[in-house]
């Protein structure tokens, strides 16, 4: 992925609580104060949750399968930073911007598309829908994927009330596809049988 030059991170956090949000409001970047149930806060809160689930996939690989899935791990590291950049975009007050603001952009989307193509070419074609299963890591990726879809839906909803950079929605759409591919790929690498949907399945 091409290097992007953003404003250097000069954040210093030495106190966890500020009491500024005790009455149910929070500050956006740029100074605006909004309710904590504001759609913008809900959207970047979903991104934060998604990042946690991606992190759980990453840690599971480090603890169990690092040698076999080194490249996946590297991709996940990049994705976590990109998700924080995306959260930064959503946490900014409408009409406010600053130079070299961290964001997802066209290069972020190309990174995801290239990753999808690279991992997917190793997999067999699908002849049915797949179910979460095969191994725990596969299920973790499916959870991350579905959280990503929920996040995308909320960002789309936000876009109907305020300006949202189109790259944000495209990034989430591609990321959910990549997480799906990762789920299939880890089954392939770890030798787990892929669980496919059988509409006529009957429990015996």
C-alpha positions in Angstrom: 0.0 0.0 0.0 1.5 3.4 -0.9 2.6 5.4 2.0 0.3 8.2 3.0 1.6 11.3 4.7 -0.7 12.5 7.4 -0.3 15.0 10.1 1.9 13.6 12.8 0.1 12.2 15.8 0.8 14.6 18.7 -1.9 13.2 21.0 -1.0 13.0 24.7 -3.4 11.2 27.0 -2.5 11.2 30.7 -5.9 11.2 32.2 -8.6 8.6 31.2 -11.7 10.4 32.5 -12.6 14.1 31.9 -16.2 14.2 33.1 -17.1 16.2 30.0 -19.5 13.5 28.8 -21.3 12.9 32.1 -24.5 14.6 30.8 -24.7 12.4 27.7 -22.8 14.6 25.2 -19.5 14.3 23.5 -17.2 16.6 21.5 -16.5 16.1 17.9 -13.2 17.0 16.3 -13.6 20.7 15.5 -15.4 21.6 18.7 -19.0 20.8 18.1 -20.8 19.1 21.0 -23.4 16.4 20.2 -25.5 13.9 22.1 -23.9 10.5 22.6 -26.7 8.9 20.6 -26.0 11.2 17.6 -25.8 9.2 14.4 -22.2 10.4 13.8 -21.0 9.1 17.2 -22.9 5.8 16.7 -21.2 5.4 13.3 -17.6 5.8 14.6 -18.5 3.8 17.7 -19.4 0.9 15.3 -16.0 1.4 13.6 -14.4 1.1 17.0 -16.2 -2.1 17.7 -15.2 -3.5 14.3 -11.6 -2.7 15.0 -11.9 -4.7 18.3 -13.1 -7.7 16.4 -10.4 -7.4 13.8 -7.9 -7.2 16.6 -9.3 -10.4 18.1 -8.7 -12.2 14.8 -5.1 -10.8 14.8 -4.4 -11.9 18.3 -5.8 -15.4 17.7 -3.5 -15.8 14.7 -0.5 -14.6 16.8 -1.3 -17.1 19.6 -2.1 -20.1 17.4 -1.2 -19.9 13.7 1.4 -17.1 13.2 3.8 -19.1 11.0 1.0 -20.3 8.6 -0.8 -17.0 8.4 1.9 -14.3 8.5 0.6 -12.5 5.5 -3.0 -12.4 6.8 -1.6 -11.0 10.1 0.3 -8.3 8.2 -2.9 -7.3 6.4 -4.9 -7.1 9.6 -2.3 -4.8 11.2 -2.8 -2.4 8.3 -6.6 -2.7 8.4 -6.6 -1.8 12.1 -4.8 1.5 11.5 -7.0 2.3 8.5 -10.1 1.7 10.7 -8.8 4.3 13.1 -8.3 6.7 10.2 -11.9 6.0 9.2 -13.1 6.7 12.7 -11.2 10.0 12.6 -13.1 10.9 9.4 -16.5 10.2 11.1 -15.6 12.0 14.3 -15.1 15.3 12.7 -17.7 18.0 12.9 -19.5 18.8 9.6 -17.7 21.4 7.6 -14.5 21.1 9.6 -11.2 19.8 8.2 -7.5 20.2 8.7 -4.4 19.6 6.6 -3.1 16.1 6.2 -6.1 14.7 8.1 -5.9 10.9 8.6 -8.5 9.3 6.3 -9.2 6.3 4.1 -8.8 7.1 0.4 -8.4 5.5 -3.0 -5.2 3.8 -2.0 -6.9 2.3 1.0 -9.6 0.7 -1.2 -7.0 -0.5 -3.7 -5.1 -2.2 -0.9 -8.3 -4.1 0.1 -9.1 -5.0 -3.5 -5.6 -6.3 -4.2 -5.7 -8.3 -1.0 -9.0 -9.9 -2.0 -7.7 -10.9 -5.4 -4.5 -12.3 -4.0 -6.1 -14.5 -1.4 -9.2 -15.4 -3.4 -7.2 -16.8 -6.3 -6.0 -19.6 -4.0 -9.5 -20.7 -3.2 -11.9 -22.9 -5.1 -15.0 -21.5 -6.7 -18.1 -21.5 -4.5 -21.1 -23.6 -5.5 -23.2 -22.7 -2.4 -23.3 -20.1 0.3 -21.0 -20.8 3.2 -21.9 -20.9 6.9 -19.6 -19.7 9.7 -17.7 -22.8 10.8 -14.7 -25.1 10.2 -12.6 -23.6 13.0 -12.7 -20.8 15.5 -10.7 -18.4 13.4 -13.1 -18.7 10.6 -16.0 -17.9 12.9 -14.1 -14.9 14.2 -13.7 -13.5 10.7 -17.4 -14.0 10.0 -18.2 -12.1 13.2 -15.9 -9.3 12.1 -17.5 -9.4 8.6 -21.1 -9.1 10.0 -20.1 -6.2 12.3 -18.5 -4.6 9.3 -21.8 -4.8 7.4 -23.6 -3.3 10.3 -21.1 -0.5 10.4 -21.6 0.1 6.7 -25.3 0.3 7.1 -25.0 2.9 9.8 -22.5 5.0 7.7 -24.9 4.8 4.8 -27.7 6.0 7.1 -25.4 8.9 8.3 -24.8 9.8 4.7 -28.5 10.6 4.2 -28.3 13.4 6.8 -24.8 14.8 6.3 -21.9 14.7 4.0 -19.9 11.5 4.2 -16.8 10.9 2.1 -17.7 8.2 -0.4 -14.4 6.5 0.3 -15.7 5.6 3.8 -18.6 3.6 2.4 -16.6 1.9 -0.3 -13.9 1.0 2.2 -16.3 -0.8 4.5 -18.0 -2.5 1.6 -14.6 -3.9 0.4 -13.5 -4.7 3.9 -16.5 -7.0 4.5 -15.6 -8.8 1.3 -12.0 -9.2 2.4 -13.0 -10.5 5.8 -15.2 -13.1 4.1 -12.3 -14.2 1.9 -10.1 -14.4 5.0 -12.6 -16.7 6.6 -12.5 -19.0 3.6 -8.7 -18.7 3.4 -8.0 -19.8 7.0 -10.1 -22.9 6.5 -8.1 -23.7 3.4 -4.7 -23.1 5.1 -5.6 -24.9 8.3 -7.1 -27.8 6.5 -10.6 -27.3 7.9 -13.7 -28.4 5.9 -15.7 -25.5 4.6 -19.3 -25.5 5.9 -21.8 -24.9 3.0 -25.5 -24.2 3.2 -27.8 -27.1 2.5 -31.4 -25.8 2.2 -32.6 -29.4 2.7 -30.6 -30.1 5.8 -32.5 -32.2 8.4 -31.2 -32.8 11.9 -31.1 -36.5 12.6 
